[in-house]
Amino acid sequence: MSENFESALTYSSYLAVEDLLKLQKPLSEGPEHDEMLFIIIHQTYELWFKQLIHEFLQVQRVLESGDTHYALSILGRIRTIMKVCVAQIDILETMTPLQFNAFRGYLSSSSGFQSAQFRKVEAILGRRDSRMAGHLPPAVQEEIKEITARNSIWDSFLDYLGKRGYSLPKDVISRDKSIAYQSNSAVQDVLLTVHQKDPESAMVAERLVDIDEGIQEWRYRHVKMVERTIGHKMGTGGSSGVGYLATTLFNPVFKDLWEIRSRF
């Protein structure tokens, strides 16, 4: 009887709560009160990045199979996760510059720039840049190289449109997927037709715009959070801090979907 009780699945054992709660290990002396918040926020981001990768890979399979309704459901979930990621910055901004600087020195060379999972998210979304993973361990670099060699989310969406009977430029569909996609006027012509005559496909396209906007919002809020916390100091890990982050702003992922706005 006792053996059955000990082996029974519980909330704590299913979620590995005891292990989870041991993962927060402040380095500062005391430790500084706000270091716990900093750790938990960033660990939570890594969990959300893991979930985003999980959802993106699934929605790629679904788009490439032509399943509109399931794709809309997953894309809606991704959009909601992005909203949560943005909202977490509100919590982080309750920490003042003085409170952060009380333990910042203990971070040494560690930096969010080293987040392998966020680089994977970028790669799935379509970033193709040999420098994006050069600072990461070789095994991670290889994983990202494999991601960039196959369809991005945008390529999966183009495959979806092909399943719906749309004729897309062959040089776009058959191009080397390890090279970044460039805006294409012929693809934009197809997208205009989609919006004018195919409400279901247009809904999928608009979900992608929602996600793109969410990513841009997260980047903007992240830049402003860093700026209000450390100003224009050099970032940990040797990055230029706000200067580098600002270069990532206002660069849409799905450019064709934005460029057609002026043609409606």
C-alpha positions as CSV (number, residue, x, y, z in Angstrom):
1,M,0.0,0.0,0.0
2,S,2.8,2.4,0.9
3,E,4.6,1.6,-2.4
4,N,1.5,2.5,-4.4
5,F,1.2,5.8,-2.5
6,E,4.9,6.7,-3.0
7,S,4.7,5.9,-6.7
8,A,1.4,7.7,-7.4
9,L,1.6,10.6,-9.8
10,T,1.1,14.0,-8.1
11,Y,1.0,17.6,-9.2
12,S,4.5,18.1,-7.8
13,S,6.1,15.0,-9.3
14,Y,4.4,15.5,-12.7
15,L,5.8,19.1,-13.0
16,A,9.0,18.3,-11.2
17,V,8.3,21.2,-8.9
18,E,11.0,20.4,-6.3
19,D,13.6,20.3,-9.1
20,L,12.2,23.5,-10.7
21,L,12.4,25.5,-7.4
22,K,16.0,24.5,-7.0
23,L,17.0,26.2,-10.2
24,Q,17.1,29.8,-8.9
25,K,20.6,30.3,-7.5
26,P,21.5,34.0,-6.9
27,L,25.2,34.8,-7.0
28,S,25.2,38.1,-5.1
29,E,26.0,38.5,-1.4
30,G,23.0,38.5,0.8
31,P,21.7,37.8,-1.8
32,E,20.4,41.0,-3.3
33,H,16.6,40.9,-3.1
34,D,16.0,41.7,-6.8
35,E,18.3,39.1,-8.2
36,M,15.6,36.4,-7.6
37,L,13.2,38.4,-9.8
38,F,15.8,38.8,-12.5
39,I,16.6,35.0,-12.6
40,I,12.9,33.9,-12.5
41,I,11.9,36.3,-15.3
42,H,14.7,35.1,-17.6
43,Q,14.1,31.4,-16.8
44,T,10.5,32.0,-17.6
45,Y,11.5,33.5,-20.9
46,E,13.5,30.4,-21.8
47,L,10.5,28.3,-21.0
48,W,8.3,30.4,-23.3
49,F,11.0,30.3,-26.0
50,K,10.9,26.5,-25.7
51,Q,7.1,26.6,-26.1
52,L,7.3,29.0,-29.1
53,I,9.8,26.6,-30.9
54,H,7.4,23.7,-30.1
55,E,4.4,25.7,-31.6
56,F,6.3,27.1,-34.6
57,L,7.5,23.6,-35.7
58,Q,3.9,22.3,-35.4
59,V,2.4,25.1,-37.3
60,Q,4.9,24.6,-40.1
61,R,3.7,21.0,-40.4
62,V,0.1,22.1,-40.3
63,L,0.6,24.9,-42.9
64,E,2.5,22.6,-45.2
65,S,-0.4,20.1,-45.0
66,G,-2.9,22.8,-45.9
67,D,-5.0,22.7,-42.6
68,T,-6.3,26.2,-42.3
69,H,-8.3,25.9,-39.1
70,Y,-5.7,24.1,-37.1
71,A,-3.1,26.6,-38.4
72,L,-5.3,29.5,-37.2
73,S,-5.6,28.0,-33.8
74,I,-1.8,27.5,-33.3
75,L,-1.0,30.9,-34.7
76,G,-3.5,32.5,-32.3
77,R,-1.8,30.7,-29.4
78,I,1.7,32.0,-30.6
79,R,0.3,35.5,-30.7
80,T,-1.0,35.1,-27.1
81,I,2.4,33.8,-25.9
82,M,4.0,36.8,-27.5
83,K,1.7,39.1,-25.5
84,V,2.7,37.3,-22.3
85,C,6.4,37.8,-23.2
86,V,5.8,41.5,-23.7
87,A,3.8,41.8,-20.4
88,Q,6.7,40.2,-18.4
89,I,8.8,43.3,-19.2
90,D,6.3,45.3,-17.0
91,I,7.4,43.1,-14.1
92,L,11.1,43.5,-14.9
93,E,10.7,47.3,-15.0
94,T,9.6,47.3,-11.4
95,M,13.3,46.9,-10.7
96,T,15.1,50.2,-10.6
97,P,18.6,50.9,-12.1
98,L,20.1,51.0,-8.6
99,Q,18.5,47.7,-7.7
100,F,19.8,46.0,-10.8
101,N,23.3,47.5,-10.5
102,A,23.5,46.0,-6.9
103,F,24.0,42.6,-8.5
104,R,24.9,43.3,-12.1
105,G,28.6,42.8,-11.6
106,Y,27.9,39.1,-10.6
107,L,26.6,38.4,-14.1
108,S,30.1,38.6,-15.4
109,S,30.1,37.8,-19.2
110,S,26.7,36.2,-19.2
111,S,24.2,37.9,-21.5
112,G,20.7,37.4,-23.1
113,F,22.7,37.6,-26.3
114,Q,23.7,34.1,-25.5
115,S,20.2,32.7,-25.5
116,A,20.4,29.7,-27.9
117,Q,16.7,29.2,-27.9
118,F,16.0,32.8,-29.0
119,R,18.4,32.3,-31.9
120,K,16.5,29.2,-32.8
121,V,13.2,31.2,-32.7
122,E,14.8,33.8,-35.0
123,A,16.0,31.1,-37.4
124,I,12.6,29.5,-37.6
125,L,11.1,32.9,-38.4
126,G,13.6,33.3,-41.3
127,R,16.7,35.0,-40.0
128,R,19.6,33.8,-42.1
129,D,22.9,35.3,-40.8
130,S,26.1,33.4,-40.4
131,R,27.0,35.7,-37.4
132,M,23.9,34.9,-35.4
133,A,25.2,31.8,-33.8
134,G,29.0,32.2,-34.0
135,H,29.3,33.0,-30.2
136,L,27.3,29.9,-29.2
137,P,28.7,26.3,-28.5
138,P,29.4,24.2,-31.6
139,A,26.5,21.8,-31.0
140,V,24.1,24.7,-30.9
141,Q,25.6,26.2,-34.0
142,E,25.0,22.9,-35.8
143,E,21.4,22.8,-34.6
144,I,20.8,26.4,-35.9
145,K,22.5,25.5,-39.2
146,E,20.1,22.7,-39.6
147,I,17.1,25.0,-38.9
148,T,18.3,27.6,-41.5
149,A,18.7,24.9,-44.2
150,R,15.0,24.2,-44.2
151,N,11.8,26.0,-44.5
152,S,11.2,29.1,-42.4
153,I,7.7,29.9,-41.2
154,W,7.3,32.1,-44.3
155,D,8.3,29.3,-46.6
156,S,5.7,27.1,-44.9
157,F,3.1,29.7,-45.5
158,L,4.0,29.9,-49.2
159,D,3.7,26.1,-49.3
160,Y,0.3,26.5,-47.8
161,L,-0.7,29.0,-50.5
162,G,0.5,26.5,-53.1
163,K,-1.7,23.8,-51.5
164,R,-4.6,26.3,-51.9
165,G,-4.0,26.5,-55.7
166,Y,-1.9,29.7,-55.9
167,S,0.9,29.9,-58.4
168,L,4.1,31.3,-56.9
169,P,7.4,32.2,-58.5
170,K,9.5,29.0,-59.0
171,D,12.7,30.9,-58.1
172,V,11.1,31.7,-54.7
173,I,9.8,28.2,-54.0
174,S,12.9,26.3,-55.1
175,R,15.5,28.7,-53.8
176,D,18.2,27.8,-51.3
177,K,16.5,28.1,-48.0
178,S,19.7,28.9,-46.2
179,I,19.7,32.3,-47.9
180,A,17.4,35.0,-46.5
181,Y,14.1,35.6,-48.3
182,Q,13.9,38.9,-50.1
183,S,10.6,40.8,-50.7
184,N,9.1,39.7,-54.0
185,S,6.6,41.8,-56.1
186,A,5.1,38.6,-57.7
187,V,4.5,37.1,-54.3
188,Q,2.9,40.4,-53.2
189,D,0.6,40.2,-56.2
190,V,-0.6,36.8,-55.0
191,L,-1.1,38.0,-51.5
192,L,-3.3,40.8,-52.8
193,T,-5.4,38.3,-54.6
194,V,-5.6,36.2,-51.4
195,H,-6.9,39.1,-49.4
196,Q,-9.4,40.1,-52.0
197,K,-10.8,36.6,-52.8
198,D,-9.9,34.1,-50.2
199,P,-11.0,35.1,-46.6
200,E,-9.6,31.9,-45.0
201,S,-6.1,32.2,-46.4
202,A,-6.2,36.0,-45.6
203,M,-7.0,35.1,-42.0
204,V,-3.8,33.0,-41.8
205,A,-1.8,35.9,-43.4
206,E,-3.2,38.3,-40.8
207,R,-2.3,35.9,-38.0
208,L,1.3,36.1,-39.3
209,V,1.1,39.9,-39.2
210,D,-0.1,39.7,-35.6
211,I,2.9,37.6,-34.6
212,D,5.3,39.9,-36.6
213,E,3.9,42.9,-34.8
214,G,4.2,41.1,-31.4
215,I,7.8,40.3,-32.1
216,Q,8.5,43.9,-33.0
217,E,6.7,45.1,-29.9
218,W,8.7,42.7,-27.7
219,R,12.0,44.0,-29.3
220,Y,10.9,47.7,-28.7
221,R,9.9,47.1,-25.1
222,H,13.1,45.1,-24.5
223,V,15.2,48.0,-25.8
224,K,13.4,50.6,-23.7
225,M,13.7,48.4,-20.6
226,V,17.4,48.0,-21.1
227,E,17.8,51.7,-21.7
228,R,15.9,52.8,-18.6
229,T,17.9,50.2,-16.5
230,I,21.5,50.7,-17.7
231,G,21.3,53.7,-20.1
232,H,23.9,53.4,-22.8
233,K,26.5,51.3,-20.9
234,M,28.1,48.4,-22.5
235,G,26.0,45.3,-22.2
236,T,27.1,42.2,-20.2
237,G,28.8,39.7,-22.5
238,G,30.5,42.5,-24.4
239,S,27.6,43.6,-26.6
240,S,27.0,47.3,-27.2
241,G,23.8,47.1,-25.1
242,V,21.1,49.5,-26.3
243,G,23.1,50.4,-29.4
244,Y,23.0,46.8,-30.6
245,L,19.4,46.2,-29.6
246,A,18.2,49.3,-31.4
247,T,19.4,47.9,-34.7
248,T,16.9,45.1,-34.4
249,L,13.9,47.5,-34.3
250,F,11.4,48.0,-37.1
251,N,12.7,45.1,-39.2
252,P,9.5,43.1,-40.0
253,V,9.8,39.3,-40.4
254,F,7.2,39.0,-43.1
255,K,8.0,42.0,-45.2
256,D,5.7,41.2,-48.1
257,L,2.7,41.2,-45.8
258,W,3.6,44.7,-44.7
259,E,4.4,46.1,-48.2
260,I,1.0,45.2,-49.6
261,R,-0.7,47.5,-47.1
262,S,-0.3,50.5,-49.4
263,R,-1.9,48.7,-52.3
264,F,-5.2,47.8,-50.8
